[in-house]
Amino acid sequence: MTVKLYLSSKTIYPKNYQPNSLTYAQFKKVISKKFVFLTVNMPDAELTGDLGVIGAGVGGLGCAIIAAYKGLKVVVFEGGRMGGIVTTLYARKIVENYPGAPSILGKRLIDEFIIQAEEVQARILNERVVNVKQNEKFLTIVTNEGSYNFRSIVIATGSRPAELGIPGERKFRLKDRGVYNFITDPDKFKGKEVLVVGGGDTAIDAVHGLHRIAKKIYLVHRKNKFRGAETKVNLIVEDNMAEIIYNHVVDELKGEKELEEAVLENIETNMRREIKVDKCILAVGMTTNLEIFEDLGILTEGKYIKVDKEMRTSVPGVFAIGDIATQYQLIVIAVAQGAKAAHNAFGMIRKPYWYKEEEWPTFESC
Ligand SMILES: Cc1cc2nc3c(=O)[nH]c(=O)nc-3n(C[C@H](O)[C@H](O)[C@H](O)COP(=O)(O)OP(=O)(O)OC[C@H]3O[C@@H](n4cnc5c(N)ncnc54)[C@H](O)[C@@H]3O)c2cc1C
């Protein structure tokens, strides 16, 4: 098989290669059979597509669907698992609050997003973004595999489970040794004594998910009231699903090869106690994936990227959506924000008659 090559701005592509005709992974598969894949730096950069979306969670995929449906050439970059935290944290949970898809399995919901993204020909590359740069002509996404230029970029990198930073946490999180962030596989908890730490929806969901599976559940919360959905909290109390330990924090997780014990501390009395546990679910919040945007000089507000009501960031041409940009952490919000960003990116790039060009916000005015 012969593959003709020509040099583009950064990467060697086969002749007639269109970003939308072949995924990067498919292209590499073909080309690596015949050639060593080269990346070269050429000064005048060429456009890869109209819109680059970083992250294929529900926000990124939703945005890509709307933007590609409108006719933009869209490339989505995913450095982990397609579907973001829905896939990594709760693929087997029944999602009950996404309108139009009642009681749908997390994984199934993501499958539907992917099917729809493929239908509208949004391309998804399995590459981790390591940097984003801006020059006079383009916005450049740099991944572990190459560089790609776009007219506009949507940041949808979401968040990851926060760490408590206590002894034992990292040791037992590795290789299935007893510490998790959510119930990815209920079978692992069958007949076990489980410690659930946290007071929000994730911790409350975990207790419901473990009820009648685990032998015993402890629910430890540093406050004396839960933040999670009241109806679900009430059910835990009424059905005696867990031993609730208020006003306590976890100081240490102990064990030889696997988790065996947790040290709890009463934050009012400083009294410590040890409980025997086989598994622990740390549902102690989320940290946003902001690190790769440091060079871009994007404005942040606490752990979130600062955006205006149109999802524009402080960097012209760059939008941010979903969990990285909002504290309303819901699938429907991430998707809606993605649709807004797609609409605005389309207007900015194609300049249709109905689009009212506005100055990019300075952020003092937001
Ligand atoms: C346990 C739990 C249960 C929940 N249950 C519900 C529920 O029932 N209903 C509901 O509406 N909401 C629920 N939520 C909230 C909802 O899941 C989130 O609000 C939503 O998934 C956020 O989507 P996102 O696209 O912004 O981010 P994410 O889903 O976090 O996706 C971000 C993606 O970006 C990728 N990424 C990050 N960095 C890079 C990089 N450098 N390069 C390339 N890719 C990168 C990640 O791998 C990931 O795939 C729940 C959240 C949790 C934690």
Ligand as a Chemical Component Dictionary entry (heavy atoms), coordinates in Angstrom:
data_LIG
# 
_chem_comp.id                   LIG 
_chem_comp.type                 NON-POLYMER 
_chem_comp.pdbx_formal_charge   0 
_chem_comp.three_letter_code    LIG 
# 
loop_
_chem_comp_atom.comp_id 
_chem_comp_atom.atom_id 
_chem_comp_atom.alt_atom_id 
_chem_comp_atom.type_symbol 
_chem_comp_atom.charge 
_chem_comp_atom.model_Cartn_x 
_chem_comp_atom.model_Cartn_y 
_chem_comp_atom.model_Cartn_z 
_chem_comp_atom.pdbx_ordinal 
LIG C1  C1  C 0 -20.247 10.621 41.872 1  
LIG C2  C2  C 0 -20.986 11.631 41.066 2  
LIG C3  C3  C 0 -22.305 11.401 40.708 3  
LIG C4  C4  C 0 -22.982 12.346 39.931 4  
LIG N1  N1  N 0 -24.290 12.103 39.593 5  
LIG C5  C5  C 0 -24.933 12.979 38.778 6  
LIG C6  C6  C 0 -26.286 12.739 38.385 7  
LIG O1  O1  O 0 -26.885 11.741 38.759 8  
LIG N2  N2  N 0 -26.883 13.660 37.585 9  
LIG C7  C7  C 0 -26.251 14.810 37.154 10 
LIG O2  O2  O 0 -26.861 15.607 36.428 11 
LIG N3  N3  N 0 -24.966 15.063 37.529 12 
LIG C8  C8  C 0 -24.298 14.179 38.309 13 
LIG N4  N4  N 0 -23.003 14.433 38.658 14 
LIG C9  C9  C 0 -22.323 15.632 38.108 15 
LIG C10 C10 C 0 -21.957 15.424 36.624 16 
LIG O3  O3  O 0 -21.420 14.133 36.429 17 
LIG C11 C11 C 0 -20.938 16.475 36.166 18 
LIG O4  O4  O 0 -21.451 17.761 36.432 19 
LIG C12 C12 C 0 -20.621 16.353 34.678 20 
LIG O5  O5  O 0 -20.296 15.027 34.323 21 
LIG C13 C13 C 0 -19.493 17.305 34.296 22 
LIG O6  O6  O 0 -19.145 17.093 32.963 23 
LIG P1  P1  P 0 -17.869 17.822 32.313 24 
LIG O7  O7  O 0 -17.925 17.475 30.867 25 
LIG O8  O8  O 0 -17.819 19.244 32.699 26 
LIG O9  O9  O 0 -16.586 17.177 33.008 27 
LIG P2  P2  P 0 -16.032 15.685 33.118 28 
LIG O10 O10 O 0 -17.100 14.681 33.100 29 
LIG O11 O11 O 0 -15.115 15.717 34.284 30 
LIG O12 O12 O 0 -15.173 15.488 31.781 31 
LIG C14 C14 C 0 -13.938 16.116 31.586 32 
LIG C15 C15 C 0 -13.125 15.308 30.593 33 
LIG O13 O13 O 0 -11.941 16.014 30.271 34 
LIG C16 C16 C 0 -10.880 15.101 30.173 35 
LIG N5  N5  N 0 -9.624  15.799 30.391 36 
LIG C17 C17 C 0 -9.175  16.408 31.523 37 
LIG N6  N6  N 0 -7.954  16.931 31.328 38 
LIG C18 C18 C 0 -7.631  16.657 30.040 39 
LIG C19 C19 C 0 -6.484  16.917 29.227 40 
LIG N7  N7  N 0 -5.432  17.567 29.716 41 
LIG N8  N8  N 0 -6.482  16.489 27.936 42 
LIG C20 C20 C 0 -7.554  15.821 27.418 43 
LIG N9  N9  N 0 -8.644  15.516 28.141 44 
LIG C21 C21 C 0 -8.684  15.925 29.431 45 
LIG C22 C22 C 0 -11.162 14.081 31.275 46 
LIG O14 O14 O 0 -10.468 12.869 31.040 47 
LIG C23 C23 C 0 -12.669 13.941 31.145 48 
LIG O15 O15 O 0 -13.030 12.923 30.259 49 
LIG C24 C24 C 0 -22.315 13.528 39.479 50 
LIG C25 C25 C 0 -20.990 13.749 39.842 51 
LIG C26 C26 C 0 -20.324 12.829 40.634 52 
LIG C27 C27 C 0 -18.897 13.099 41.020 53 
# 
loop_
_chem_comp_bond.comp_id 
_chem_comp_bond.atom_id_1 
_chem_comp_bond.atom_id_2 
_chem_comp_bond.value_order 
_chem_comp_bond.pdbx_ordinal 
LIG C1  C2  SING 1  
LIG C2  C3  SING 2  
LIG C2  C26 DOUB 3  
LIG C3  C4  DOUB 4  
LIG C4  N1  SING 5  
LIG C4  C24 SING 6  
LIG N1  C5  DOUB 7  
LIG C5  C6  SING 8  
LIG C5  C8  SING 9  
LIG C6  O1  DOUB 10 
LIG C6  N2  SING 11 
LIG N2  C7  SING 12 
LIG C7  O2  DOUB 13 
LIG C7  N3  SING 14 
LIG N3  C8  DOUB 15 
LIG C8  N4  SING 16 
LIG N4  C9  SING 17 
LIG N4  C24 SING 18 
LIG C9  C10 SING 19 
LIG C10 O3  SING 20 
LIG C10 C11 SING 21 
LIG C11 O4  SING 22 
LIG C11 C12 SING 23 
LIG C12 O5  SING 24 
LIG C12 C13 SING 25 
LIG C13 O6  SING 26 
LIG O6  P1  SING 27 
LIG P1  O7  DOUB 28 
LIG P1  O8  SING 29 
LIG P1  O9  SING 30 
LIG O9  P2  SING 31 
LIG P2  O10 DOUB 32 
LIG P2  O11 SING 33 
LIG P2  O12 SING 34 
LIG O12 C14 SING 35 
LIG C14 C15 SING 36 
LIG C15 O13 SING 37 
LIG C15 C23 SING 38 
LIG O13 C16 SING 39 
LIG C16 N5  SING 40 
LIG C16 C22 SING 41 
LIG N5  C17 SING 42 
LIG N5  C21 SING 43 
LIG C17 N6  DOUB 44 
LIG N6  C18 SING 45 
LIG C18 C19 SING 46 
LIG C18 C21 DOUB 47 
LIG C19 N7  SING 48 
LIG C19 N8  DOUB 49 
LIG N8  C20 SING 50 
LIG C20 N9  DOUB 51 
LIG N9  C21 SING 52 
LIG C22 O14 SING 53 
LIG C22 C23 SING 54 
LIG C23 O15 SING 55 
LIG C24 C25 DOUB 56 
LIG C25 C26 SING 57 
LIG C26 C27 SING 58 
# 
